Amino acid sequence: MTDHIGTAKQATKLFENTYATTVDGMREYSLKVLEIARTNADTAFDYAQQIMTVKSPSEMMELSTAHARKQIETLTAQTKELTTLGQKVAAASGEPHTSGSRKSVQ
């Protein structure tokens, strides 16, 4: 009976650790998404201001092309950043569970 109580306490602690790790990871991920959203909004406003100063169609094309190129580069970097962070969060969230499972099997 004592073994079952100990096992239940262990399982509860494992769940608490996994939950806490997951919440921390999701908080970090959410903050990164907000940071990216802010960066993209700032870039859009900067672009809108630049459009207001355009004096010719060729200048507009040049500005649009440069903006599109920069946005693609930025979005590629942001996607890599979020992917890396997501993988880190997923691995960290699973770690308490897998290490706890290994202990209970041994």
PyMOL commands that place a pseudoatom at each C-alpha (Angstrom):
pseudoatom trace, name=CA, resn=MET, resi=1, chain=A, elem=C, hetatm=0, pos=[0.000, 0.000, 0.000]
pseudoatom trace, name=CA, resn=THR, resi=2, chain=A, elem=C, hetatm=0, pos=[2.830, 2.387, 0.871]
pseudoatom trace, name=CA, resn=ASP, resi=3, chain=A, elem=C, hetatm=0, pos=[4.384, 1.672, -2.533]
pseudoatom trace, name=CA, resn=HIS, resi=4, chain=A, elem=C, hetatm=0, pos=[1.187, 2.786, -4.253]
pseudoatom trace, name=CA, resn=ILE, resi=5, chain=A, elem=C, hetatm=0, pos=[1.079, 6.013, -2.249]
pseudoatom trace, name=CA, resn=GLY, resi=6, chain=A, elem=C, hetatm=0, pos=[4.724, 6.700, -3.073]
pseudoatom trace, name=CA, resn=THR, resi=7, chain=A, elem=C, hetatm=0, pos=[4.102, 5.988, -6.744]
pseudoatom trace, name=CA, resn=ALA, resi=8, chain=A, elem=C, hetatm=0, pos=[1.048, 8.269, -6.758]
pseudoatom trace, name=CA, resn=LYS, resi=9, chain=A, elem=C, hetatm=0, pos=[3.057, 11.055, -5.121]
pseudoatom trace, name=CA, resn=GLN, resi=10, chain=A, elem=C, hetatm=0, pos=[5.814, 10.560, -7.672]
pseudoatom trace, name=CA, resn=ALA, resi=11, chain=A, elem=C, hetatm=0, pos=[3.311, 10.696, -10.539]
pseudoatom trace, name=CA, resn=THR, resi=12, chain=A, elem=C, hetatm=0, pos=[1.742, 13.867, -9.118]
pseudoatom trace, name=CA, resn=LYS, resi=13, chain=A, elem=C, hetatm=0, pos=[5.135, 15.549, -8.786]
pseudoatom trace, name=CA, resn=LEU, resi=14, chain=A, elem=C, hetatm=0, pos=[6.040, 14.473, -12.328]
pseudoatom trace, name=CA, resn=PHE, resi=15, chain=A, elem=C, hetatm=0, pos=[2.798, 15.977, -13.642]
pseudoatom trace, name=CA, resn=GLU, resi=16, chain=A, elem=C, hetatm=0, pos=[3.434, 19.229, -11.753]
pseudoatom trace, name=CA, resn=ASN, resi=17, chain=A, elem=C, hetatm=0, pos=[6.962, 19.499, -13.137]
pseudoatom trace, name=CA, resn=THR, resi=18, chain=A, elem=C, hetatm=0, pos=[5.816, 18.772, -16.685]
pseudoatom trace, name=CA, resn=TYR, resi=19, chain=A, elem=C, hetatm=0, pos=[3.002, 21.298, -16.422]
pseudoatom trace, name=CA, resn=ALA, resi=20, chain=A, elem=C, hetatm=0, pos=[5.289, 24.018, -15.023]
pseudoatom trace, name=CA, resn=THR, resi=21, chain=A, elem=C, hetatm=0, pos=[7.879, 23.420, -17.725]
pseudoatom trace, name=CA, resn=THR, resi=22, chain=A, elem=C, hetatm=0, pos=[5.228, 23.536, -20.443]
pseudoatom trace, name=CA, resn=VAL, resi=23, chain=A, elem=C, hetatm=0, pos=[3.710, 26.772, -19.109]
pseudoatom trace, name=CA, resn=ASP, resi=24, chain=A, elem=C, hetatm=0, pos=[7.142, 28.421, -18.956]
pseudoatom trace, name=CA, resn=GLY, resi=25, chain=A, elem=C, hetatm=0, pos=[7.907, 27.322, -22.494]
pseudoatom trace, name=CA, resn=MET, resi=26, chain=A, elem=C, hetatm=0, pos=[4.590, 28.549, -23.847]
pseudoatom trace, name=CA, resn=ARG, resi=27, chain=A, elem=C, hetatm=0, pos=[5.106, 31.892, -22.109]
pseudoatom trace, name=CA, resn=GLU, resi=28, chain=A, elem=C, hetatm=0, pos=[8.508, 32.227, -23.756]
pseudoatom trace, name=CA, resn=TYR, resi=29, chain=A, elem=C, hetatm=0, pos=[7.044, 31.269, -27.145]
pseudoatom trace, name=CA, resn=SER, resi=30, chain=A, elem=C, hetatm=0, pos=[4.160, 33.744, -26.779]
pseudoatom trace, name=CA, resn=LEU, resi=31, chain=A, elem=C, hetatm=0, pos=[6.551, 36.557, -25.895]
pseudoatom trace, name=CA, resn=LYS, resi=32, chain=A, elem=C, hetatm=0, pos=[8.583, 35.783, -29.009]
pseudoatom trace, name=CA, resn=VAL, resi=33, chain=A, elem=C, hetatm=0, pos=[5.425, 35.857, -31.171]
pseudoatom trace, name=CA, resn=LEU, resi=34, chain=A, elem=C, hetatm=0, pos=[4.495, 39.247, -29.691]
pseudoatom trace, name=CA, resn=GLU, resi=35, chain=A, elem=C, hetatm=0, pos=[8.008, 40.544, -30.335]
pseudoatom trace, name=CA, resn=ILE, resi=36, chain=A, elem=C, hetatm=0, pos=[7.795, 39.404, -33.955]
pseudoatom trace, name=CA, resn=ALA, resi=37, chain=A, elem=C, hetatm=0, pos=[4.345, 40.958, -34.373]
pseudoatom trace, name=CA, resn=ARG, resi=38, chain=A, elem=C, hetatm=0, pos=[5.628, 44.263, -33.054]
pseudoatom trace, name=CA, resn=THR, resi=39, chain=A, elem=C, hetatm=0, pos=[8.629, 44.185, -35.378]
pseudoatom trace, name=CA, resn=ASN, resi=40, chain=A, elem=C, hetatm=0, pos=[6.381, 43.432, -38.362]
pseudoatom trace, name=CA, resn=ALA, resi=41, chain=A, elem=C, hetatm=0, pos=[3.932, 46.210, -37.432]
pseudoatom trace, name=CA, resn=ASP, resi=42, chain=A, elem=C, hetatm=0, pos=[6.772, 48.717, -37.071]
pseudoatom trace, name=CA, resn=THR, resi=43, chain=A, elem=C, hetatm=0, pos=[8.109, 47.654, -40.474]
pseudoatom trace, name=CA, resn=ALA, resi=44, chain=A, elem=C, hetatm=0, pos=[4.671, 48.076, -42.059]
pseudoatom trace, name=CA, resn=PHE, resi=45, chain=A, elem=C, hetatm=0, pos=[4.305, 51.590, -40.645]
pseudoatom trace, name=CA, resn=ASP, resi=46, chain=A, elem=C, hetatm=0, pos=[7.798, 52.525, -41.817]
pseudoatom trace, name=CA, resn=TYR, resi=47, chain=A, elem=C, hetatm=0, pos=[6.936, 51.269, -45.286]
pseudoatom trace, name=CA, resn=ALA, resi=48, chain=A, elem=C, hetatm=0, pos=[3.682, 53.243, -45.302]
pseudoatom trace, name=CA, resn=GLN, resi=49, chain=A, elem=C, hetatm=0, pos=[5.598, 56.409, -44.380]
pseudoatom trace, name=CA, resn=GLN, resi=50, chain=A, elem=C, hetatm=0, pos=[8.108, 55.784, -47.143]
pseudoatom trace, name=CA, resn=ILE, resi=51, chain=A, elem=C, hetatm=0, pos=[5.313, 55.305, -49.684]
pseudoatom trace, name=CA, resn=MET, resi=52, chain=A, elem=C, hetatm=0, pos=[4.025, 58.768, -48.840]
pseudoatom trace, name=CA, resn=THR, resi=53, chain=A, elem=C, hetatm=0, pos=[7.304, 60.322, -50.032]
pseudoatom trace, name=CA, resn=VAL, resi=54, chain=A, elem=C, hetatm=0, pos=[7.450, 58.519, -53.397]
pseudoatom trace, name=CA, resn=LYS, resi=55, chain=A, elem=C, hetatm=0, pos=[7.653, 60.900, -56.355]
pseudoatom trace, name=CA, resn=SER, resi=56, chain=A, elem=C, hetatm=0, pos=[7.519, 58.550, -59.351]
pseudoatom trace, name=CA, resn=PRO, resi=57, chain=A, elem=C, hetatm=0, pos=[6.263, 55.104, -60.393]
pseudoatom trace, name=CA, resn=SER, resi=58, chain=A, elem=C, hetatm=0, pos=[9.824, 53.843, -60.789]
pseudoatom trace, name=CA, resn=GLU, resi=59, chain=A, elem=C, hetatm=0, pos=[10.655, 54.973, -57.259]
pseudoatom trace, name=CA, resn=MET, resi=60, chain=A, elem=C, hetatm=0, pos=[7.537, 53.150, -56.042]
pseudoatom trace, name=CA, resn=MET, resi=61, chain=A, elem=C, hetatm=0, pos=[8.624, 49.936, -57.776]
pseudoatom trace, name=CA, resn=GLU, resi=62, chain=A, elem=C, hetatm=0, pos=[12.103, 50.211, -56.322]
pseudoatom trace, name=CA, resn=LEU, resi=63, chain=A, elem=C, hetatm=0, pos=[10.734, 50.807, -52.830]
pseudoatom trace, name=CA, resn=SER, resi=64, chain=A, elem=C, hetatm=0, pos=[8.213, 47.955, -53.119]
pseudoatom trace, name=CA, resn=THR, resi=65, chain=A, elem=C, hetatm=0, pos=[10.818, 45.512, -54.396]
pseudoatom trace, name=CA, resn=ALA, resi=66, chain=A, elem=C, hetatm=0, pos=[13.261, 46.393, -51.626]
pseudoatom trace, name=CA, resn=HIS, resi=67, chain=A, elem=C, hetatm=0, pos=[10.513, 46.102, -49.010]
pseudoatom trace, name=CA, resn=ALA, resi=68, chain=A, elem=C, hetatm=0, pos=[9.343, 42.728, -50.332]
pseudoatom trace, name=CA, resn=ARG, resi=69, chain=A, elem=C, hetatm=0, pos=[12.897, 41.379, -50.380]
pseudoatom trace, name=CA, resn=LYS, resi=70, chain=A, elem=C, hetatm=0, pos=[13.523, 42.548, -46.828]
pseudoatom trace, name=CA, resn=GLN, resi=71, chain=A, elem=C, hetatm=0, pos=[10.189, 41.093, -45.628]
pseudoatom trace, name=CA, resn=ILE, resi=72, chain=A, elem=C, hetatm=0, pos=[10.961, 37.687, -47.125]
pseudoatom trace, name=CA, resn=GLU, resi=73, chain=A, elem=C, hetatm=0, pos=[14.359, 37.651, -45.415]
pseudoatom trace, name=CA, resn=THR, resi=74, chain=A, elem=C, hetatm=0, pos=[12.808, 38.759, -42.118]
pseudoatom trace, name=CA, resn=LEU, resi=75, chain=A, elem=C, hetatm=0, pos=[9.981, 36.225, -42.282]
pseudoatom trace, name=CA, resn=THR, resi=76, chain=A, elem=C, hetatm=0, pos=[12.434, 33.445, -43.084]
pseudoatom trace, name=CA, resn=ALA, resi=77, chain=A, elem=C, hetatm=0, pos=[14.551, 34.355, -40.054]
pseudoatom trace, name=CA, resn=GLN, resi=78, chain=A, elem=C, hetatm=0, pos=[11.464, 34.669, -37.834]
pseudoatom trace, name=CA, resn=THR, resi=79, chain=A, elem=C, hetatm=0, pos=[10.176, 31.275, -38.955]
pseudoatom trace, name=CA, resn=LYS, resi=80, chain=A, elem=C, hetatm=0, pos=[13.525, 29.659, -38.146]
pseudoatom trace, name=CA, resn=GLU, resi=81, chain=A, elem=C, hetatm=0, pos=[13.537, 31.380, -34.756]
pseudoatom trace, name=CA, resn=LEU, resi=82, chain=A, elem=C, hetatm=0, pos=[10.031, 30.187, -33.894]
pseudoatom trace, name=CA, resn=THR, resi=83, chain=A, elem=C, hetatm=0, pos=[10.759, 26.667, -35.134]
pseudoatom trace, name=CA, resn=THR, resi=84, chain=A, elem=C, hetatm=0, pos=[13.878, 26.430, -32.991]
pseudoatom trace, name=CA, resn=LEU, resi=85, chain=A, elem=C, hetatm=0, pos=[12.074, 27.804, -29.964]
pseudoatom trace, name=CA, resn=GLY, resi=86, chain=A, elem=C, hetatm=0, pos=[9.101, 25.485, -30.528]
pseudoatom trace, name=CA, resn=GLN, resi=87, chain=A, elem=C, hetatm=0, pos=[11.395, 22.463, -30.704]
pseudoatom trace, name=CA, resn=LYS, resi=88, chain=A, elem=C, hetatm=0, pos=[13.166, 23.590, -27.537]
pseudoatom trace, name=CA, resn=VAL, resi=89, chain=A, elem=C, hetatm=0, pos=[9.848, 24.015, -25.707]
pseudoatom trace, name=CA, resn=ALA, resi=90, chain=A, elem=C, hetatm=0, pos=[8.566, 20.640, -26.903]
pseudoatom trace, name=CA, resn=ALA, resi=91, chain=A, elem=C, hetatm=0, pos=[11.768, 18.883, -25.842]
pseudoatom trace, name=CA, resn=ALA, resi=92, chain=A, elem=C, hetatm=0, pos=[11.821, 20.605, -22.453]
pseudoatom trace, name=CA, resn=SER, resi=93, chain=A, elem=C, hetatm=0, pos=[8.143, 19.836, -21.865]
pseudoatom trace, name=CA, resn=GLY, resi=94, chain=A, elem=C, hetatm=0, pos=[8.676, 16.154, -22.546]
pseudoatom trace, name=CA, resn=GLU, resi=95, chain=A, elem=C, hetatm=0, pos=[11.871, 15.867, -20.513]
pseudoatom trace, name=CA, resn=PRO, resi=96, chain=A, elem=C, hetatm=0, pos=[10.315, 15.715, -17.014]
pseudoatom trace, name=CA, resn=HIS, resi=97, chain=A, elem=C, hetatm=0, pos=[7.958, 13.001, -18.227]
pseudoatom trace, name=CA, resn=THR, resi=98, chain=A, elem=C, hetatm=0, pos=[10.583, 10.866, -19.980]
pseudoatom trace, name=CA, resn=SER, resi=99, chain=A, elem=C, hetatm=0, pos=[13.118, 11.151, -17.156]
pseudoatom trace, name=CA, resn=GLY, resi=100, chain=A, elem=C, hetatm=0, pos=[10.390, 10.317, -14.644]
pseudoatom trace, name=CA, resn=SER, resi=101, chain=A, elem=C, hetatm=0, pos=[9.328, 7.316, -16.709]
pseudoatom trace, name=CA, resn=ARG, resi=102, chain=A, elem=C, hetatm=0, pos=[12.892, 6.053, -16.806]
pseudoatom trace, name=CA, resn=LYS, resi=103, chain=A, elem=C, hetatm=0, pos=[13.135, 6.325, -13.019]
pseudoatom trace, name=CA, resn=SER, resi=104, chain=A, elem=C, hetatm=0, pos=[9.889, 4.437, -12.455]
pseudoatom trace, name=CA, resn=VAL, resi=105, chain=A, elem=C, hetatm=0, pos=[11.001, 1.606, -14.765]
pseudoatom trace, name=CA, resn=GLN, resi=106, chain=A, elem=C, hetatm=0, pos=[14.350, 1.180, -13.022]
for i in range(1, 106): cmd.bond("trace and resi %d" % i, "trace and resi %d" % (i + 1))
show_as sticks, trace
zoom trace
